[in-house]
Amino acid sequence: MAYLEPTDYPNYGLPAGTTADWITAATALINSYCRRPDLNVIQYTERLRVVAGARTVLLSYLPLAPLAPATSAIVSLQGRYAKPRRGEMLNEPLFEIVWAFALPGQWTEIDPTLVDIDPNTGELTLPWNVLGLPYNEVQVIYTAGLATIGDDVKSACAQIVRNAQATPALNASMSRIDTMQMKYFSSSLIDETVQAWLNPYVAGRLG
């Protein structure tokens, strides 16, 4: 979904005759820079390792966006105490007992209401499992994105188009703008101003 509609063009300094391919290419460039498929609200699935001795993980995509008022952005959450990496075994005797009963590696549903969620950072603080061991891997399904595309993203989209139209190699006798060509010039099209607008939405991890 393009981040600017034709009715937005005058408000963001674009000529009314701007063709849709400019906006589509700029939108694709924004998604690529933010390392995510879309800035609108969509569902993500992440499998995250928990650092030894900690009970927190960081979600990659912000802002978190509940699908309905008074609900959590977490759709489902599972945790397990998988076989630790070398040097991560905090309680070796207890681990050996648990491993003997084949409990490690089993995914367990975690009640999202028992998880402390910081909506500003995407940090989840996990509860202990029933045996008092910390989970060392979790799988989270959650919703994140912008329910309404704000002025910052719309301004960034318009600025990318203006930067592209001011680039001779992009603007010379072109009837249609190719997304890959825009990406080739991304270092100059996404200037410091555009970066400042988009940085809050860049994914915390690659992928």
Phi and psi in degrees as a GROMACS rama.xvg file:
@    title "Ramachandran Plot"
@    xaxis  label "Phi"
@    yaxis  label "Psi"
@TYPE xy
-66.1053  145.175  ALA-2
-86.5439  -3.9929  TYR-3
-132.068  134.267  LEU-4
-99.1333  157.591  GLU-5
-53.3013  -32.9076  PRO-6
-68.485  -17.7953  THR-7
-83.4691  -20.1543  ASP-8
-53.1717  -50.034  TYR-9
-61.9394  -33.1595  PRO-10
-70.9058  -21.348  ASN-11
-117.6  21.6293  TYR-12
76.346  23.2802  GLY-13
-106.465  143.589  LEU-14
-61.3161  146.469  PRO-15
-61.0399  -25.1642  ALA-16
-86.564  7.78183  GLY-17
-58.8566  129.162  THR-18
-82.142  156.747  THR-19
-64.3695  -26.5135  ALA-20
-65.5571  -32.059  ASP-21
-61.3296  -45.179  TRP-22
-69.5242  -40.6114  ILE-23
-62.3629  -43.7952  THR-24
-66.2196  -40.8349  ALA-25
-65.4171  -38.1465  ALA-26
-62.8602  -44.2006  THR-27
-63.1422  -36.755  ALA-28
-66.9255  -39.3369  LEU-29
-62.282  -46.0011  ILE-30
-61.897  -40.0592  ASN-31
-65.0319  -43.8235  SER-32
-63.2852  -38.9622  TYR-33
-81.8551  -3.09888  CYS-34
55.7757  46.0452  ARG-35
-150.549  156.74  ARG-36
-71.0053  -25.0736  PRO-37
-167.409  152.2  ASP-38
-92.5435  -10.7463  LEU-39
-72.5482  168.066  ASN-40
-69.1054  118.84  VAL-41
-139.763  172.153  ILE-42
-97.6299  135.313  GLN-43
-119.709  150.568  TYR-44
-124.866  124.51  THR-45
-130.17  138.411  GLU-46
-109.887  121.79  ARG-47
-125.747  136.38  LEU-48
-82.7689  142.316  ARG-49
-98.8698  128.37  VAL-50
-61.6627  139.265  VAL-51
-55.2048  130.972  ALA-52
85.3936  -0.902317  GLY-53
-116.358  165.603  ALA-54
-129.297  23.5654  ARG-55
-122.57  149.288  THR-56
-136.051  157.265  VAL-57
-113.119  124.898  LEU-58
-74.8014  149.229  LEU-59
-84.1584  -28.326  SER-60
-114.16  126.432  TYR-61
-129.822  159.96  LEU-62
-78.9195  151.635  PRO-63
-65.9653  143.313  LEU-64
-140.486  96.3719  ALA-65
-58.1057  143.465  PRO-66
-75.4933  -20.3685  LEU-67
-142.609  152.36  ALA-68
-57.8684  146.598  PRO-69
63.3851  23.0574  ALA-70
-121.618  166.213  THR-71
-88.1148  150.744  SER-72
-73.6362  -14.3061  ALA-73
-80.388  116.364  ILE-74
-80.1796  -46.4709  VAL-75
-154.607  155.498  SER-76
-145.054  127.986  LEU-77
-126.865  148.663  GLN-78
-136.87  158.624  GLY-79
-152.512  155.65  ARG-80
-101.736  84.7739  TYR-81
-75.8729  170.741  ALA-82
-60.374  122.736  LYS-83
-65.4376  155.353  PRO-84
-73.6677  165.713  ARG-85
-58.7739  128.771  ARG-86
87.8098  -1.49093  GLY-87
-102.14  -0.886721  GLU-88
-77.9891  108.881  MET-89
-82.8355  -32.1721  LEU-90
-138.161  85.7967  ASN-91
-61.1093  -44.9559  GLU-92
-60.1684  -43.8336  PRO-93
-65.125  -40.2526  LEU-94
-61.2054  -41.2236  PHE-95
-63.7188  -37.1516  GLU-96
-66.1567  -46.5385  ILE-97
-63.5232  -42.1952  VAL-98
-63.6912  -33.3345  TRP-99
-62.4785  -29.6397  ALA-100
-94.6353  10.924  PHE-101
61.3371  27.407  ALA-102
-80.3012  -36.4354  LEU-103
-60.1815  144.864  PRO-104
92.4521  -12.6294  GLY-105
-85.5214  129.161  GLN-106
-76.7186  136.202  TRP-107
-125.222  133.353  THR-108
-66.4908  135.939  GLU-109
-114.143  129.855  ILE-110
-68.3015  117.069  ASP-111
-58.085  -24.5437  PRO-112
-70.7709  -15.6744  THR-113
-90.5832  -1.39956  LEU-114
-102.795  130.354  VAL-115
-83.7309  124.061  ASP-116
-116.992  125.58  ILE-117
-97.7815  105.719  ASP-118
-66.8274  -20.0771  PRO-119
-79.0835  -33.7784  ASN-120
-111  -15.0384  THR-121
76.5802  17.5726  GLY-122
-82.97  129.923  GLU-123
-109.846  129.194  LEU-124
-103.809  116.952  THR-125
-88.3714  151.024  LEU-126
-77.6127  166.221  PRO-127
-74.6487  154.864  TRP-128
-81.5509  179.802  ASN-129
-65.7183  -21.0044  VAL-130
-95.6925  5.57621  LEU-131
79.1586  12.2578  GLY-132
-95.4623  146.624  LEU-133
-76.7095  144.028  PRO-134
-66.7508  143.295  TYR-135
-115.517  5.46271  ASN-136
-156.065  137.493  GLU-137
-134.462  153.602  VAL-138
-121.835  122.833  GLN-139
-119.456  130.419  VAL-140
-111.404  122.795  ILE-141
-149.585  166.42  TYR-142
-112.323  138.281  THR-143
-151.071  155.032  ALA-144
137.213  -171.942  GLY-145
-103.715  119.067  LEU-146
-65.4319  -32.7105  ALA-147
-132.295  126.97  THR-148
-69.4039  121.066  ILE-149
-87.595  178.007  GLY-150
-61.5335  -32.3574  ASP-151
-64.0606  -44.9825  ASP-152
-70.2941  -41.4446  VAL-153
-63.9286  -40.7249  LYS-154
-64.6238  -39.8469  SER-155
-62.7955  -42.6199  ALA-156
-61.5514  -46.6941  CYS-157
-64.4878  -39.4762  ALA-158
-66.5853  -37.9556  GLN-159
-61.4614  -42.8771  ILE-160
-62.6287  -44.3839  VAL-161
-63.3159  -41.6925  ARG-162
-62.5123  -39.9132  ASN-163
-67.2301  -41.7316  ALA-164
-68.7674  -21.0432  GLN-165
-90.109  -1.3589  ALA-166
-94.9808  112.826  THR-167
-54.6016  -39.4683  PRO-168
-66.0017  -23.1363  ALA-169
-93.4809  -26.4825  LEU-170
-104.196  5.38491  ASN-171
-90.5276  109.483  ALA-172
52.1079  43.3731  SER-173
-105.285  126.587  MET-174
-94.8526  -19.5296  SER-175
-148.599  136.851  ARG-176
-92.847  127.503  ILE-177
-90.2635  135.047  ASP-178
-61.2563  -40.2697  THR-179
-64.8435  -33.9707  MET-180
-67.2265  -40.2715  GLN-181
-60.6388  -42.6282  MET-182
-63.6453  -34.4324  LYS-183
-59.5197  -34.733  TYR-184
-98.7925  16.3364  PHE-185
-59.2836  -31.9484  SER-186
-63.2294  -29.67  SER-187
-96.1483  -26.1414  SER-188
-76.2967  -37.3189  LEU-189
-93.912  84.2687  ILE-190
-80.2734  -176.609  ASP-191
-61.7703  -35.4627  GLU-192
-65.4999  -45.5687  THR-193
-62.5877  -42.2395  VAL-194
-59.6282  -41.8299  GLN-195
-61.9949  -37.5278  ALA-196
-69.8961  -34.7889  TRP-197
-94.8505  -19.9889  LEU-198
-54.105  -34.4666  ASN-199
-63.2348  -15.2226  PRO-200
-110.132  3.75565  TYR-201
-71.3756  133.355  VAL-202
-61.1361  142.757  ALA-203
-72.524  -19.2348  GLY-204
-130.784  157.532  ARG-205
-70.7157  146.452  LEU-206
